[in-house]
Amino acid sequence: MSKRIGIIGGLSPESTVEYYLYLTRTYTRRFGSSAYPEVLIYSVSFQSYADWPAQGRWDLVAHGLSEAARKLEAAGADFIVISANTMHMVVDEVRQAVHVPVLSLLDVVSEAVAGRGFKTVGLLGTRYTMEQAFFPRALASRGIQTLVPDVEERQYINGVIYNELVKGQFNPEARQGFVKIIQRLAQCGAEGVILGCTEIPLLVRETDAGLPLFNTTTLHAEAALQYALQD
């Protein structure tokens, strides 16, 4: 029996769907059947998770996600994933709230970058992901330096994420803007770039950018699938 996967979703709907589709369709493609692991999804109301970080209320973010994790645990999840990069700022608090494992995106992505032998990578995401220390700290623990866009570029990226991507809007103009920023990070020494927001891979692909991109959604979902299938 595979482990039952619990997903804290709604952060945004687009990323939640991507996790679910990856888990189910990858299993079927890989094993030739539809006997994929059971998946429980608790979809939070996204507005609070946009408002609380803007107010600096990460305590409320931690409390809300911890409650969601406890509900998934009570429903029978054997382990939990948070389907958002930014919310991993409080992953330690969520881990402490439940008795089942919480599979951290930060660990998964850091291992993937280290596995490529890269020592310097760019990081795109919400302004919280780009400006707070939680992601660079995870990378630094594996000897990897993080480059982030400048202030104006960070504002632009954050605006596109919250005003377009989380609403399912993927515009060619935004794609061009992101590619320009990625190419500038490459000029500054980035060997690859982490797409540190689960919606960005729906906008930009490696063929657009011209250098390795780390899709945090598929990396995290793949790790969840593998973990679910372990004895």
C-alpha positions as YAML, in Angstrom:
chain: A
units: angstrom
residues:
- id: 1
  name: MET
  ca: [0.00, 0.00, 0.00]
- id: 2
  name: SER
  ca: [1.29, 3.44, -0.89]
- id: 3
  name: LYS
  ca: [1.22, 6.27, 1.62]
- id: 4
  name: ARG
  ca: [-1.72, 8.66, 1.52]
- id: 5
  name: ILE
  ca: [-0.59, 12.15, 0.42]
- id: 6
  name: GLY
  ca: [-1.99, 15.25, 2.09]
- id: 7
  name: ILE
  ca: [-1.74, 18.51, 0.15]
- id: 8
  name: ILE
  ca: [-2.30, 21.93, 1.69]
- id: 9
  name: GLY
  ca: [-3.68, 23.64, -1.39]
- id: 10
  name: GLY
  ca: [-5.45, 26.77, -2.54]
- id: 11
  name: LEU
  ca: [-2.14, 28.65, -2.49]
- id: 12
  name: SER
  ca: [-3.12, 29.18, -5.38]
- id: 13
  name: PRO
  ca: [-5.66, 26.97, -7.19]
- id: 14
  name: GLU
  ca: [-3.32, 26.76, -10.21]
- id: 15
  name: SER
  ca: [-0.47, 25.24, -8.23]
- id: 16
  name: THR
  ca: [-2.80, 22.85, -6.41]
- id: 17
  name: VAL
  ca: [-4.06, 21.49, -9.71]
- id: 18
  name: GLU
  ca: [-0.49, 21.12, -11.00]
- id: 19
  name: TYR
  ca: [0.50, 19.03, -7.97]
- id: 20
  name: TYR
  ca: [-2.52, 16.75, -8.33]
- id: 21
  name: LEU
  ca: [-2.12, 16.27, -12.06]
- id: 22
  name: TYR
  ca: [1.60, 15.58, -11.73]
- id: 23
  name: LEU
  ca: [1.07, 12.95, -9.03]
- id: 24
  name: THR
  ca: [-1.69, 11.09, -10.85]
- id: 25
  name: ARG
  ca: [-0.59, 11.38, -14.46]
- id: 26
  name: THR
  ca: [3.07, 10.70, -13.75]
- id: 27
  name: TYR
  ca: [2.15, 7.51, -11.90]
- id: 28
  name: THR
  ca: [-0.05, 6.30, -14.76]
- id: 29
  name: ARG
  ca: [2.59, 7.12, -17.37]
- id: 30
  name: ARG
  ca: [5.35, 5.48, -15.34]
- id: 31
  name: PHE
  ca: [3.55, 2.33, -14.22]
- id: 32
  name: GLY
  ca: [0.83, 1.87, -16.82]
- id: 33
  name: SER
  ca: [-2.09, 1.83, -14.41]
- id: 34
  name: SER
  ca: [-4.27, 4.19, -12.41]
- id: 35
  name: ALA
  ca: [-3.28, 2.74, -9.03]
- id: 36
  name: TYR
  ca: [-1.73, 6.03, -7.94]
- id: 37
  name: PRO
  ca: [-1.58, 6.94, -4.24]
- id: 38
  name: GLU
  ca: [-4.64, 8.37, -2.53]
- id: 39
  name: VAL
  ca: [-4.50, 12.17, -2.28]
- id: 40
  name: LEU
  ca: [-6.23, 14.37, 0.27]
- id: 41
  name: ILE
  ca: [-6.41, 18.10, -0.53]
- id: 42
  name: TYR
  ca: [-7.30, 20.78, 1.99]
- id: 43
  name: SER
  ca: [-7.83, 23.97, 0.02]
- id: 44
  name: VAL
  ca: [-7.44, 27.06, 2.20]
- id: 45
  name: SER
  ca: [-9.03, 30.41, 1.40]
- id: 46
  name: PHE
  ca: [-6.23, 32.19, -0.43]
- id: 47
  name: GLN
  ca: [-7.11, 35.78, 0.48]
- id: 48
  name: SER
  ca: [-5.85, 35.45, 4.04]
- id: 49
  name: TYR
  ca: [-2.53, 34.07, 2.80]
- id: 50
  name: ALA
  ca: [-2.12, 37.11, 0.57]
- id: 51
  name: ASP
  ca: [-3.13, 39.56, 3.33]
- id: 52
  name: TRP
  ca: [-1.23, 38.14, 6.30]
- id: 53
  name: PRO
  ca: [2.27, 38.24, 4.75]
- id: 54
  name: ALA
  ca: [1.61, 41.80, 3.54]
- id: 55
  name: GLN
  ca: [0.80, 42.69, 7.16]
- id: 56
  name: GLY
  ca: [3.88, 40.88, 8.47]
- id: 57
  name: ARG
  ca: [1.63, 38.43, 10.32]
- id: 58
  name: TRP
  ca: [3.58, 35.26, 9.71]
- id: 59
  name: ASP
  ca: [2.27, 34.01, 13.05]
- id: 60
  name: LEU
  ca: [-1.19, 33.88, 11.50]
- id: 61
  name: VAL
  ca: [0.19, 32.14, 8.42]
- id: 62
  name: ALA
  ca: [1.83, 29.52, 10.65]
- id: 63
  name: HIS
  ca: [-1.35, 29.06, 12.68]
- id: 64
  name: GLY
  ca: [-3.56, 28.72, 9.61]
- id: 65
  name: LEU
  ca: [-1.30, 26.24, 7.84]
- id: 66
  name: SER
  ca: [-0.82, 24.26, 11.04]
- id: 67
  name: GLU
  ca: [-4.60, 23.96, 11.37]
- id: 68
  name: ALA
  ca: [-4.82, 22.77, 7.76]
- id: 69
  name: ALA
  ca: [-2.07, 20.22, 8.40]
- id: 70
  name: ARG
  ca: [-3.85, 18.90, 11.50]
- id: 71
  name: LYS
  ca: [-7.05, 18.46, 9.51]
- id: 72
  name: LEU
  ca: [-5.21, 16.49, 6.84]
- id: 73
  name: GLU
  ca: [-3.57, 14.36, 9.50]
- id: 74
  name: ALA
  ca: [-6.95, 13.72, 11.14]
- id: 75
  name: ALA
  ca: [-8.38, 12.75, 7.74]
- id: 76
  name: GLY
  ca: [-5.71, 10.08, 7.32]
- id: 77
  name: ALA
  ca: [-2.79, 11.70, 5.48]
- id: 78
  name: ASP
  ca: [0.45, 9.79, 6.04]
- id: 79
  name: PHE
  ca: [2.53, 12.84, 5.16]
- id: 80
  name: ILE
  ca: [1.92, 16.40, 4.04]
- id: 81
  name: VAL
  ca: [3.17, 18.82, 1.39]
- id: 82
  name: ILE
  ca: [2.55, 22.57, 1.27]
- id: 83
  name: SER
  ca: [1.88, 23.47, -2.35]
- id: 84
  name: ALA
  ca: [3.57, 26.89, -2.24]
- id: 85
  name: ASN
  ca: [7.13, 28.19, -1.99]
- id: 86
  name: THR
  ca: [6.48, 31.32, 0.08]
- id: 87
  name: MET
  ca: [4.58, 29.44, 2.78]
- id: 88
  name: HIS
  ca: [7.67, 27.35, 3.49]
- id: 89
  name: MET
  ca: [8.82, 30.32, 5.52]
- id: 90
  name: VAL
  ca: [6.83, 28.67, 8.34]
- id: 91
  name: VAL
  ca: [7.42, 25.01, 7.45]
- id: 92
  name: ASP
  ca: [9.15, 24.33, 10.78]
- id: 93
  name: GLU
  ca: [6.10, 25.55, 12.69]
- id: 94
  name: VAL
  ca: [3.82, 23.36, 10.59]
- id: 95
  name: ARG
  ca: [6.06, 20.35, 11.21]
- id: 96
  name: GLN
  ca: [5.77, 20.90, 14.94]
- id: 97
  name: ALA
  ca: [1.97, 20.95, 14.72]
- id: 98
  name: VAL
  ca: [1.53, 17.38, 13.42]
- id: 99
  name: HIS
  ca: [2.86, 13.90, 14.05]
- id: 100
  name: VAL
  ca: [3.22, 12.93, 10.38]
- id: 101
  name: PRO
  ca: [6.13, 14.09, 8.19]
- id: 102
  name: VAL
  ca: [5.95, 17.37, 6.27]
- id: 103
  name: LEU
  ca: [8.00, 17.04, 3.07]
- id: 104
  name: SER
  ca: [9.81, 20.36, 2.64]
- id: 105
  name: LEU
  ca: [10.10, 21.93, -0.80]
- id: 106
  name: LEU
  ca: [13.23, 23.74, 0.40]
- id: 107
  name: ASP
  ca: [15.07, 20.49, 1.03]
- id: 108
  name: VAL
  ca: [13.94, 18.96, -2.25]
- id: 109
  name: VAL
  ca: [14.96, 21.93, -4.39]
- id: 110
  name: SER
  ca: [18.28, 22.44, -2.61]
- id: 111
  name: GLU
  ca: [19.14, 18.79, -3.24]
- id: 112
  name: ALA
  ca: [18.23, 19.15, -6.91]
- id: 113
  name: VAL
  ca: [20.49, 22.19, -7.35]
- id: 114
  name: ALA
  ca: [23.35, 20.49, -5.51]
- id: 115
  name: GLY
  ca: [22.83, 17.41, -7.66]
- id: 116
  name: ARG
  ca: [23.58, 19.47, -10.76]
- id: 117
  name: GLY
  ca: [26.82, 20.65, -9.18]
- id: 118
  name: PHE
  ca: [25.78, 24.31, -9.36]
- id: 119
  name: LYS
  ca: [27.34, 26.75, -6.91]
- id: 120
  name: THR
  ca: [25.38, 29.89, -7.86]
- id: 121
  name: VAL
  ca: [21.71, 30.09, -8.78]
- id: 122
  name: GLY
  ca: [19.15, 32.83, -9.28]
- id: 123
  name: LEU
  ca: [15.89, 32.84, -7.35]
- id: 124
  name: LEU
  ca: [12.53, 34.16, -8.55]
- id: 125
  name: GLY
  ca: [9.35, 34.19, -6.49]
- id: 126
  name: THR
  ca: [7.15, 36.45, -4.45]
- id: 127
  name: ARG
  ca: [8.95, 39.34, -2.80]
- id: 128
  name: TYR
  ca: [8.86, 37.37, 0.46]
- id: 129
  name: THR
  ca: [10.64, 34.43, -1.14]
- id: 130
  name: MET
  ca: [13.23, 36.68, -2.77]
- id: 131
  name: GLU
  ca: [13.81, 38.98, 0.22]
- id: 132
  name: GLN
  ca: [13.55, 36.68, 3.24]
- id: 133
  name: ALA
  ca: [16.36, 34.34, 4.29]
- id: 134
  name: PHE
  ca: [14.58, 30.98, 4.37]
- id: 135
  name: PHE
  ca: [15.33, 29.88, 0.79]
- id: 136
  name: PRO
  ca: [18.92, 31.21, 0.55]
- id: 137
  name: ARG
  ca: [19.64, 29.66, 3.96]
- id: 138
  name: ALA
  ca: [18.53, 26.23, 2.74]
- id: 139
  name: LEU
  ca: [20.72, 26.59, -0.35]
- id: 140
  name: ALA
  ca: [23.69, 27.90, 1.65]
- id: 141
  name: SER
  ca: [23.58, 24.76, 3.80]
- id: 142
  name: ARG
  ca: [24.67, 22.92, 0.65]
- id: 143
  name: GLY
  ca: [27.28, 25.48, -0.35]
- id: 144
  name: ILE
  ca: [25.12, 27.25, -2.93]
- id: 145
  name: GLN
  ca: [25.02, 31.04, -3.37]
- id: 146
  name: THR
  ca: [21.72, 32.74, -4.21]
- id: 147
  name: LEU
  ca: [21.29, 35.70, -6.56]
- id: 148
  name: VAL
  ca: [18.03, 37.66, -6.55]
- id: 149
  name: PRO
  ca: [16.72, 40.36, -8.90]
- id: 150
  name: ASP
  ca: [17.13, 44.03, -8.01]
- id: 151
  name: VAL
  ca: [14.44, 45.99, -6.15]
- id: 152
  name: GLU
  ca: [12.57, 47.16, -9.24]
- id: 153
  name: GLU
  ca: [12.61, 43.68, -10.75]
- id: 154
  name: ARG
  ca: [11.39, 42.14, -7.50]
- id: 155
  name: GLN
  ca: [8.45, 44.53, -7.43]
- id: 156
  name: TYR
  ca: [7.62, 43.65, -11.03]
- id: 157
  name: ILE
  ca: [7.80, 39.89, -10.40]
- id: 158
  name: ASN
  ca: [5.69, 40.12, -7.26]
- id: 159
  name: GLY
  ca: [3.06, 42.18, -9.06]
- id: 160
  name: VAL
  ca: [2.78, 39.71, -11.92]
- id: 161
  name: ILE
  ca: [2.45, 36.80, -9.50]
- id: 162
  name: TYR
  ca: [-0.35, 38.31, -7.41]
- id: 163
  name: ASN
  ca: [-2.16, 40.23, -10.15]
- id: 164
  name: GLU
  ca: [-1.90, 37.68, -12.96]
- id: 165
  name: LEU
  ca: [-0.45, 34.24, -12.29]
- id: 166
  name: VAL
  ca: [-2.46, 33.25, -9.22]
- id: 167
  name: LYS
  ca: [-5.57, 34.24, -11.20]
- id: 168
  name: GLY
  ca: [-4.65, 31.96, -14.07]
- id: 169
  name: GLN
  ca: [-3.50, 34.74, -16.38]
- id: 170
  name: PHE
  ca: [-0.30, 33.99, -18.34]
- id: 171
  name: ASN
  ca: [0.53, 36.82, -20.72]
- id: 172
  name: PRO
  ca: [3.29, 36.98, -23.37]
- id: 173
  name: GLU
  ca: [4.39, 40.38, -22.04]
- id: 174
  name: ALA
  ca: [5.00, 38.92, -18.59]
- id: 175
  name: ARG
  ca: [6.90, 36.00, -20.10]
- id: 176
  name: GLN
  ca: [9.21, 38.41, -21.91]
- id: 177
  name: GLY
  ca: [9.71, 40.39, -18.72]
- id: 178
  name: PHE
  ca: [10.63, 37.30, -16.71]
- id: 179
  name: VAL
  ca: [13.00, 36.04, -19.41]
- id: 180
  name: LYS
  ca: [14.81, 39.38, -19.43]
- id: 181
  name: ILE
  ca: [15.31, 39.17, -15.66]
- id: 182
  name: ILE
  ca: [16.49, 35.55, -15.88]
- id: 183
  name: GLN
  ca: [19.03, 36.47, -18.55]
- id: 184
  name: ARG
  ca: [20.35, 39.32, -16.41]
- id: 185
  name: LEU
  ca: [20.81, 36.91, -13.49]
- id: 186
  name: ALA
  ca: [22.76, 34.65, -15.84]
- id: 187
  name: GLN
  ca: [25.02, 37.58, -16.74]
- id: 188
  name: CYS
  ca: [25.64, 38.05, -13.00]
- id: 189
  name: GLY
  ca: [26.83, 34.46, -12.66]
- id: 190
  name: ALA
  ca: [23.72, 32.34, -12.16]
- id: 191
  name: GLU
  ca: [24.27, 28.84, -13.54]
- id: 192
  name: GLY
  ca: [20.55, 28.17, -13.32]
- id: 193
  name: VAL
  ca: [17.45, 29.81, -11.89]
- id: 194
  name: ILE
  ca: [14.97, 28.51, -9.33]
- id: 195
  name: LEU
  ca: [11.38, 29.25, -10.30]
- id: 196
  name: GLY
  ca: [10.51, 29.73, -6.64]
- id: 197
  name: CYS
  ca: [6.79, 30.25, -7.05]
- id: 198
  name: THR
  ca: [4.63, 27.34, -8.07]
- id: 199
  name: GLU
  ca: [2.89, 29.37, -10.81]
- id: 200
  name: ILE
  ca: [6.02, 30.69, -12.59]
- id: 201
  name: PRO
  ca: [6.70, 27.39, -14.44]
- id: 202
  name: LEU
  ca: [3.30, 27.84, -16.08]
- id: 203
  name: LEU
  ca: [4.62, 31.09, -17.59]
- id: 204
  name: VAL
  ca: [8.32, 30.45, -18.37]
- id: 205
  name: ARG
  ca: [10.09, 27.35, -19.66]
- id: 206
  name: GLU
  ca: [13.75, 26.50, -20.26]
- id: 207
  name: THR
  ca: [13.28, 26.95, -23.99]
- id: 208
  name: ASP
  ca: [12.27, 30.55, -23.27]
- id: 209
  name: ALA
  ca: [15.09, 31.30, -20.86]
- id: 210
  name: GLY
  ca: [18.08, 29.60, -22.46]
- id: 211
  name: LEU
  ca: [19.55, 28.21, -19.21]
- id: 212
  name: PRO
  ca: [18.58, 25.54, -16.66]
- id: 213
  name: LEU
  ca: [15.44, 26.29, -14.68]
- id: 214
  name: PHE
  ca: [14.39, 24.48, -11.52]
- id: 215
  name: ASN
  ca: [10.63, 23.88, -11.52]
- id: 216
  name: THR
  ca: [9.85, 23.72, -7.81]
- id: 217
  name: THR
  ca: [6.36, 22.36, -8.45]
- id: 218
  name: THR
  ca: [7.44, 19.26, -10.34]
- id: 219
  name: LEU
  ca: [10.48, 18.68, -8.11]
- id: 220
  name: HIS
  ca: [8.31, 18.77, -4.99]
- id: 221
  name: ALA
  ca: [5.51, 16.71, -6.51]
- id: 222
  name: GLU
  ca: [8.00, 14.10, -7.76]
- id: 223
  name: ALA
  ca: [9.53, 13.86, -4.29]
- id: 224
  name: ALA
  ca: [6.03, 13.40, -2.84]
- id: 225
  name: LEU
  ca: [5.26, 10.64, -5.32]
- id: 226
  name: GLN
  ca: [8.50, 8.80, -4.57]
- id: 227
  name: TYR
  ca: [7.98, 9.14, -0.83]
- id: 228
  name: ALA
  ca: [4.42, 7.82, -1.11]
- id: 229
  name: LEU
  ca: [5.64, 4.73, -2.95]
- id: 230
  name: GLN
  ca: [8.43, 3.88, -0.51]
- id: 231
  name: ASP
  ca: [7.92, 0.84, 1.71]
...
